[in-house]
C-alpha cells in the first residue's frame, strides 16, 4: 500500500512540475505588457535623448563615453574620449 502511495506522490509531483512549466510565462506578458528593447547610437559628441513616453513605450537614455586607453612608458594608463554612445532603453 505504501508503494502505491509513494508512486502516486511521485506522479503528482511530476505533473505539477510539467504543468507549472507549461503555464508559466513572463509576468509582463500575462498583464498584456510589452518587452524591453535596447538600441545603441554612436555619435562624435554627447547627445541628449528624451526620457518619457513615446507611443505606448516609456523610453530612457544613457550617455556613455567611448574611451581609447594607452599605457605609457612609465606604466600609467592614459585614456581619452573618442566618441559617445547614446543607449536607448524602452519598455
HELIX and SHEET records of a PDB file:
HELIX    1   1 UNK A    2  UNK A   23  1                                  22    
HELIX    2   2 UNK A   27  UNK A   30  1                                   4    
SHEET    1   A 4 UNK A  37  UNK A  43  0                                        
SHEET    2   A 4 UNK A  77  UNK A  90 -1                                        
SHEET    3   A 4 UNK A  57  UNK A  71 -1                                        
SHEET    4   A 4 UNK A  52  UNK A  54 -1                                        
END                                                                             
